[in-house]
Amino acid sequence: MKCNSIVMVKQVPDTSNISGDVMRPDGTVNRAKLPTVFNPDDKVALELALDLRDRFGGKVTAITMGPAKAGELLRECLYMGADEVHLITDRNFGGADTLATSYTLSEAIKQLGPYDLIFAGRQAIDGDTAQVGPQTAEKLRIPQITYAEKILDLKEDGILVKRRIDDGYEILESSLPLLITVLKEAATPRPFKARRLMALKRARTRLELEKEAASPGELEKLIADYASKGLYIRTWSREDLGIELERCGIEGSPTKVHKIESVVLSSEGHQQVPPTSEGIGNLLDSLIEEHFFG
Ligand SMILES: Cc1cc2nc3c(=O)[nH]c(=O)nc-3n(C[C@H](O)[C@H](O)[C@H](O)COP(=O)(O)OP(=O)(O)OC[C@H]3O[C@@H](n4cnc5c(N)ncnc54)[C@H](O)[C@@H]3O)c2cc1C
């Protein structure tokens, strides 16, 4: 049994090192200045797909919907061992909420041919909604298993997955194809292979080659040349996918992110709690009073 997998990966602002000039005077974060990273859960999702390919054979395809900059993320997928990568990018995809994002990704997946498994991270560290995986499965009308922490077995007619639940775990069996969202603890991503990095660091998307080409004709020649060397990162625009503008990007998004503010914890207004039962009792009373719990 071969296993062909598609992995949905996202490039996210590195919210773990917010400092210096990314902080605006009003305490909000200038996201455009944040360095970007490979969404941690997605790197683990890619590792699970690569591991299954190494054990059963097949192909691993990584896809991302993102701006031109996301070419970097796809090169990292190649360095880890992905066989194929695709960039889904278009100005019309900007401002997409999870409904529009999952619509666009599901339409792209329909064009990538047959697959046995789709892997996604449980959630992205920026939007944090954990919605895109399940929504994509719904649009593709395939079953889904979320919060997966281990693939126990894979056969022609099905798969066995261990998933985390609140007070423990459960073992689920499913037919294929299936979409799985993966927990960060499910595996340790393999390091980039130096040989692959040297061979594939010149891989380019259409948007990156556009910067090198003086004319549309020259661009097509460049793409053909890169593709012949296995260095062209397939790039899909809304037109290439043939999908509805009204369902993409901000047009297709009932949810609009109005403003993102980071909670800046300051030292003002803190109080010392004496480590006595009375002290802690008073603290609990005030927390209940302020409806923090109870
Ligand atoms: C602070 C903040 C709050 C937001 N709140 C909402 C909200 O309440 N509702 C809403 O609809 N939108 C919201 N958004 C917009 C939302 O972030 C985007 O729609 C985003 O593209 C997908 O949602 P997510 O980041 O929550 O991803 P999640 O649903 O958490 O991502 C889960 C997995 O889906 C895959 N995935 C997600 N995005 C992509 C992509 N672009 N390409 C490939 N794979 C991908 C990855 O495998 C990822 O691990 C918010 C954005 C921000 C920054």
The ligand as an SDF file (V2000), in Angstrom:
LIG
                    3D

 53 58  0  0  0  0  0  0  0  0999 V2000
   -5.7650   37.3700   15.9280 C   0  0  0  0  0  0  0  0  0  0  0  0
   -6.5860   36.7750   14.8000 C   0  0  0  0  0  0  0  0  0  0  0  0
   -7.8650   36.3350   15.0680 C   0  0  0  0  0  0  0  0  0  0  0  0
   -8.6350   35.7710   14.0370 C   0  0  0  0  0  0  0  0  0  0  0  0
   -9.8880   35.3200   14.3350 N   0  0  0  0  0  0  0  0  0  0  0  0
  -10.6200   34.7330   13.3550 C   0  0  0  0  0  0  0  0  0  0  0  0
  -11.9190   34.2140   13.6420 C   0  0  0  0  0  0  0  0  0  0  0  0
  -12.4120   34.2850   14.7620 O   0  0  0  0  0  0  0  0  0  0  0  0
  -12.6090   33.6190   12.6250 N   0  0  0  0  0  0  0  0  0  0  0  0
  -12.1130   33.5280   11.3770 C   0  0  0  0  0  0  0  0  0  0  0  0
  -12.7660   32.9580   10.4990 O   0  0  0  0  0  0  0  0  0  0  0  0
  -10.8670   34.0050   11.0670 N   0  0  0  0  0  0  0  0  0  0  0  0
  -10.1330   34.6010   12.0420 C   0  0  0  0  0  0  0  0  0  0  0  0
   -8.8850   35.0750   11.7510 N   0  0  0  0  0  0  0  0  0  0  0  0
   -8.3860   34.9600   10.3860 C   0  0  0  0  0  0  0  0  0  0  0  0
   -7.6870   33.6240   10.2680 C   0  0  0  0  0  0  0  0  0  0  0  0
   -6.4980   33.7120   10.9620 O   0  0  0  0  0  0  0  0  0  0  0  0
   -7.3600   33.3560    8.8340 C   0  0  0  0  0  0  0  0  0  0  0  0
   -8.4990   33.0110    8.1800 O   0  0  0  0  0  0  0  0  0  0  0  0
   -6.3430   32.2370    8.6400 C   0  0  0  0  0  0  0  0  0  0  0  0
   -6.0340   32.1500    7.2870 O   0  0  0  0  0  0  0  0  0  0  0  0
   -6.7960   30.8690    9.0300 C   0  0  0  0  0  0  0  0  0  0  0  0
   -7.1450   30.7460   10.3300 O   0  0  0  0  0  0  0  0  0  0  0  0
   -6.1500   30.3890   11.5200 P   0  0  0  0  0  0  0  0  0  0  0  0
   -4.9600   31.2360   11.4250 O   0  0  0  0  0  0  0  0  0  0  0  0
   -6.9350   30.4350   12.7470 O   0  0  0  0  0  0  0  0  0  0  0  0
   -5.7410   28.8920   11.2060 O   0  0  0  0  0  0  0  0  0  0  0  0
   -6.1940   27.4850   11.9830 P   0  0  0  0  0  0  0  0  0  0  0  0
   -7.5860   27.1610   11.6470 O   0  0  0  0  0  0  0  0  0  0  0  0
   -5.8150   27.5850   13.4240 O   0  0  0  0  0  0  0  0  0  0  0  0
   -5.1480   26.5850   11.1680 O   0  0  0  0  0  0  0  0  0  0  0  0
   -5.2650   25.2010   11.3140 C   0  0  0  0  0  0  0  0  0  0  0  0
   -4.4130   24.5450   10.2640 C   0  0  0  0  0  0  0  0  0  0  0  0
   -4.9460   24.8140    8.9550 O   0  0  0  0  0  0  0  0  0  0  0  0
   -3.8940   24.9430    8.0130 C   0  0  0  0  0  0  0  0  0  0  0  0
   -3.9030   26.3200    7.4700 N   0  0  0  0  0  0  0  0  0  0  0  0
   -4.4160   27.4580    8.0200 C   0  0  0  0  0  0  0  0  0  0  0  0
   -4.2190   28.5290    7.2000 N   0  0  0  0  0  0  0  0  0  0  0  0
   -3.5550   28.0360    6.1120 C   0  0  0  0  0  0  0  0  0  0  0  0
   -3.0370   28.6190    4.9140 C   0  0  0  0  0  0  0  0  0  0  0  0
   -3.1720   29.9270    4.6680 N   0  0  0  0  0  0  0  0  0  0  0  0
   -2.3970   27.8160    4.0230 N   0  0  0  0  0  0  0  0  0  0  0  0
   -2.2680   26.4770    4.2540 C   0  0  0  0  0  0  0  0  0  0  0  0
   -2.7220   25.8520    5.3800 N   0  0  0  0  0  0  0  0  0  0  0  0
   -3.3510   26.6240    6.2760 C   0  0  0  0  0  0  0  0  0  0  0  0
   -2.5920   24.6740    8.7820 C   0  0  0  0  0  0  0  0  0  0  0  0
   -2.2900   23.2960    8.7190 O   0  0  0  0  0  0  0  0  0  0  0  0
   -2.9820   25.0660   10.2090 C   0  0  0  0  0  0  0  0  0  0  0  0
   -2.2050   24.4390   11.2120 O   0  0  0  0  0  0  0  0  0  0  0  0
   -8.0950   35.6490   12.7460 C   0  0  0  0  0  0  0  0  0  0  0  0
   -6.7990   36.1080   12.4820 C   0  0  0  0  0  0  0  0  0  0  0  0
   -6.0520   36.6550   13.4970 C   0  0  0  0  0  0  0  0  0  0  0  0
   -4.6600   37.1070   13.2110 C   0  0  0  0  0  0  0  0  0  0  0  0
  1  2  1  0
  2  3  1  0
  2 52  2  0
  3  4  2  0
  4  5  1  0
  4 50  1  0
  5  6  2  0
  6  7  1  0
  6 13  1  0
  7  8  2  0
  7  9  1  0
  9 10  1  0
 10 11  2  0
 10 12  1  0
 12 13  2  0
 13 14  1  0
 14 15  1  0
 14 50  1  0
 15 16  1  0
 16 17  1  0
 16 18  1  0
 18 19  1  0
 18 20  1  0
 20 21  1  0
 20 22  1  0
 22 23  1  0
 23 24  1  0
 24 25  2  0
 24 26  1  0
 24 27  1  0
 27 28  1  0
 28 29  2  0
 28 30  1  0
 28 31  1  0
 31 32  1  0
 32 33  1  0
 33 34  1  0
 33 48  1  0
 34 35  1  0
 35 36  1  0
 35 46  1  0
 36 37  1  0
 36 45  1  0
 37 38  2  0
 38 39  1  0
 39 40  1  0
 39 45  2  0
 40 41  1  0
 40 42  2  0
 42 43  1  0
 43 44  2  0
 44 45  1  0
 46 47  1  0
 46 48  1  0
 48 49  1  0
 50 51  2  0
 51 52  1  0
 52 53  1  0
M  END
$$$$
